[in-house]
């Protein structure tokens, strides 16, 4: 057979087989069903940096041979944030040691984080007798760069500690002392040598560098130049990962896209109206704007996280007796609701909501609201069944 004809027949057969096989491949998932992926508008160099951080976050797995432990909670960043989504009860963290503004009184006994796993030859930690503690389910990671770029003055403009407008909603900032390696943002507001925390269940973490460094140290037992002290011995050690790896992860977290709202427009509008009239939007603000950012794709952007990044009194039912920074034990930072409906994707097919995953549905989470949110919860309870359905659908499509 002529070699040219043979080559063409071979190519035709290959393409036919490839087309046939493609019918059995899973369909590509729509971007609005995924939480991971970069924010739009990054430069080529920034996209490459994002990919490096992605690899560090989701591919790096630590063992005793490359720095794990000796005490730890997880062996990688991604193991607690599958698909950059919320954690599961299996990955829920235990924080302990602080009940008021005196600070953590159990730092010499393993606080603030329980490392309940250990490499061979070591004994995992247990909660010391008398230590207050709380369970924290890992949050979703997406859109963090937008939250990081909101100006302090903007956040403080939403605070109403004395409830001057009489709506029953106050909202206060968690004022924290900065770690030595943290540089205040441009335009940061200082108060008695403290700054506004905006990340974490209690808003006790200043920025994504602190969040990343602390997670490496407290979750995996990895030391860095930023946090050089081994959590087991308390001794200063050589860094187990380079600063560049840390900064790659920080950039990755900053440039993860914001969740994309789903659903029909009419349904979203109807649900949003109910969300507002019940008072949910007083804390879960539907709109924010970023300020300056070294990453152009994040600068001066309007976005919809459904949070105010402030602390609110959530009542005795959600008072765990544990706190961080200047927050009270019954105060919690308003968690962003964007991407809420995708939580089940990383939680084994069912919801584990609120700070500790105790709520098995969106409605259950609403009904557990108290304190400042008690009136809002009561308004939800008084809604018609149809309006409740519309509100839940709206929340599931954020």
N, C-alpha and C positions, 0 to 999 in steps of 0.2 A: 504494500500500500504506500502511496505517496506520503512522505513524512509530513508535508504541509497539511494534507487532508486529515491524517492521523492526529496531528496536533489540534486541529480545529474540532474534530470529533471528541477528543479528550476534554478540551475546554468546554464544549457544549454539555458533555456528560457531567462535568464537575459543577457547572452553573445550575443545571437541572437538579442535581442532587442537593446543592446548597439551598435552592429555592424550596425544594420539598422539605428539607430539614427545618427551614425557618418557620414552617407552619406549626411545628411542635415546640418552638421556643416560646417562653413566657413573654407576654406583651410588655413593652417598656412601660414602666409606671409613670404616671403623670407627676410633674414636679410638685403639684399641690398636695400630693399624698406622701411626700417625703420631707423630712426635716433637715436632712443634710444637703450640702451643696453650697457653693460660694455666693456671696451677694453679687448682684449685677454691677457692672461698671469697674471691675478691678482691671488694672493694667496687666500686661503679660507677665511682668516680673512679680506682681502681687499674686497672680494666679499660681505661679510656680511656688511662691512662698506658702500659699494656702495648701498646696499639695504636700509640701514637706511637713507642715503641721498636721495634716490629715494622717500621714503615715505615722508620725510620732504618737498621735492620739489613738489611732485605731489599730495600728500594726505592732507597735512596740509592746512586747510581753516580757515581764520581768520574772527572773528566777533568782535563786540564791547565787547563781554564777555571775549575774550582772547587776546585783545590787538590791534585790528584793529583801524587804524586812530588816532585821529578823522578825519583827512583828509587822503585821499588815492587815488590810481589809480586802484589797483587791490586787490583781497582778497586772492590770493595765488600766488606762483611762477609759477606753471604750467598753470595758466589761461592766461598768456602772451606767453607761449612757449608750445603750445599743441604738444605732441609727441616729445618735444625738438626741434621743428621746428621754423620757422620764425613766427612773429606775424602778425596780421591782422590790418586794419585801426581802428577797434574797440579797439584794445589794444595799438595803437601807442601812444608814450609818447610825451609830449611837454616840451622841455628844454628852459630856457630863462635867460637873464640877462647879457650875456657877448658878447662884440663885438670886443675886442682886448686883448692884453696881460696884460692890467691893472687888469684883473680878473673880477669876477662877481660883478656888482655894485647893484644888486637887492637881495642880500642874506637876507636882513632884510624885504623884501617884498615877501617872498616865494620862491625865487630862490634857486637852479637852476632848480627845477622840479615843474611843475604845477600839483597840486593835485586837480583834477576836480571833485572828488566825496567826500562825507562826510557822517558820520553817523548822525542819527537824532539829531537835535538840533544845528548842526554846518553848516556853509556856505562854500561851495567849493570855491577854489581859482579861480581867473581870472588873466589873464596876465596884469601886471601893465602897465599903459600908458607909451609909450616910450621904453619899454623893447624889445630888439631884441630876436627873438625866432626861434626855428626850431622843426620840427616833426621828431621823431626817431622811426622807426618801430623795435620792438624787434627782435634781430637776432636769428638764430639757435644756439643751445648750444653744438652741438656735436664736438668732437675733441679738445676742449678747452685746455685740459691738455697737448697736444702736442705743441700747440702754446705757452703755459705758460713755457714750458721747453726749448725753443730755447734760445741760449745764446745772450746776448746783442751785443757782438762783431760781431756775425753773422748778426744780423739785420743791424748794422752800416756799414757792408761791402757792403750792397746793396744800401746804401744812396749815392746820387751824387748831393748835394745841388747846386753846381755850374755848373752842366751838363758838366763835363770835357770831357766826351766821345762824346759829341755833338749829342746825339740821341734824344734830346728834352724831355727826361725823367729825372727828378731830384730825388725826393724822400727824405724826411727829417723825422727825429724822432720828436715826440712830447715830449718835455722835461717838466716834471711835478714835483711838490713837493710832497713828500710822506706823507700820513696820518701818524699820530703818532703811530698807531697800526700796520703799515705795516713794515715788515722786508725785506730789500733788498735781492734779490736772490744771490746765490753764483756767484761771478764773475761779478756782476752788474757794469755797467759803470756809473760814476757820473760826472756831469758837472754843475758847479756853484750851488752845493747842490740840483740839480735836477736829475731825473732819467727818463728812457725811458718808456713811456706808450705804451701799446700794445693792450688793449681791449677798446671797445666802438667805436662809429662811428667816433670819432675824435682821437682815441687812447689816451684818457685822463685818462684811468684807468690802474693802475700799475699791479695788479694781481687779482686772482679770489676771494681772501678774501675781498679786497676792493669792487669788483663787487657785491659780495653777501651781504655784510653789507650795502652798499649803497642802493641796491634794497630793502632790508627789510625796511630800514628807509624811503626812498623817495617814493617807490612804494606802500608800505602797511602801513606805519606809525608805524612800529615796532622798538622799541629801543633795543639796545644791549649794552654790556659793551664797545664795539668798537665805536658805534655811540649812545651815551646815551641821546641825545637831542631830545625832541619831536618837530616834524616839525610844529606843530600848535602854541604852546606856546613859543617855544624856550628854555624851561626850562629843566634841567637835571632830568631824571627820573630813576627809577629802571628798570633794563633790563626786557623786556617782553618775551624774549626767552633766554635759556641758551647758553653759548658759544659752548657747545657740538653740539647743533642743527645747529648752524651756520657752524661749522666745518664739520658736516656731509654733508651739502649741498655743501660746497667747495670741499670735496672729491668726491662727486657725479659728479660735473661739471668737475673735473680733470680727472675722469676715464670713462666718456662717450666715447664710441668708435668713431673713425673717420668714416665719410660716406664711403660706399663701391661703387666704380665705377660700372656702369652697361653697357649693350650694347655689341655688337659684337666687337671683337678685331680689325678687319680690319677697322670698322667704327671709333673706338676710335683713331686708329693710323692716319687715314686720317684727322680727325677733329683736332687732336693735332698738326699736321703739319701746318694746316691753322691758328690755334690759335697762333702758333709761328711766322709764316711768316708775319702775319698782325701786330705783335708787342704786342699783348695782354699779352704775357708771360713776357714782361719787368716789369710789375707791378704785375700781377697775376702769381707769380712764381710757377711753377708746382712742385717744390721739395724743401724741407727743411729737416734739421736734428736736433733732440733734443740733448741737452747736458746732464749733470748730472741731476738726479731726485731721490728723496727719494722713488719714486714708480718705481720699476724695470721695469715694463711693459712699462714705458714711456721713459726710459733712452736710449740715443744713438740710436734712431729710425729714419729712413728715412720715410717721409710722404709727401703727396701731397695736400696742402691746397689751392693752387692758390691764394696766397697773398704774400706781402713782409712786412706787418705790418708797413709800412711807410705811411706818409702823402704825398698826391699829389695835385697839383693845378688842380681842375676839371672844371675851367672856370666859367664865370659869370652866366651861366644857372643853376648851382648848388650852387651858393653863396647865402646862406640863411641869411647872416648878423649876424649870431650867431656863437660862437666858444667856445672851451674849452682848457684849458692849454695854450700852446704856439702856437697852430695851428692858421692859418689864417681862415677867414670866408669862403674862397673858397677852403680850403684844407680838404680832407677827407682821412681817413685811407683806404687802399686797402682792401675791404671786401673779405674774403675767398669765393671761388666759389664752394668748394666741397659741395655736397648735394643740389646744386641749383635746379636740376630738381624735387626734392622732396618737394620743398617749397609749392607747391599748396596743398599738403596734409594737411597742417596746416593753409592754407590761404583761406579756403572755396572753393577750386577747381579752383582758378585762381591766377595769379601772382600779387604781390604787391612788386615791386623791387626798388632798390636804397635806400638811407638812410631813406626816408620818404614814401616809397611805391608808388611813383607817376608813376612808369613805370608798365604798364600792361602786358608786355611781355619781353622776353630776348632781342629781337631786339630793342624794344623801349628803354630799358636801355642802350644799346650800343649807340644808336643815340643821347642820352642825354649827352654822354661824351663830355667834352670840355677841354680847357686848355692843359695840357701836353698830354692828350689822343686824342686831335683833329686829329692828323695825323693818329693815329690808327683807329679812327672812319672812316676817309676818305678812308682808305685802305679797311675797311669792306664794305663801300658803293660801292666801285669799284669791289668787288668780283662778280663772276657769280652767278646766282640764285642757281646753284647746289652746289657751294662751300659755300654759305651762309647757305644752308640747312644742309650741313655736319658740319659746325661750330656750328650751333644751336643744332643739335643732340648731338654733342660732349659735349657741355655745359650742356645739359639736362641729360646726363648720368654720370656726375661727381659724 
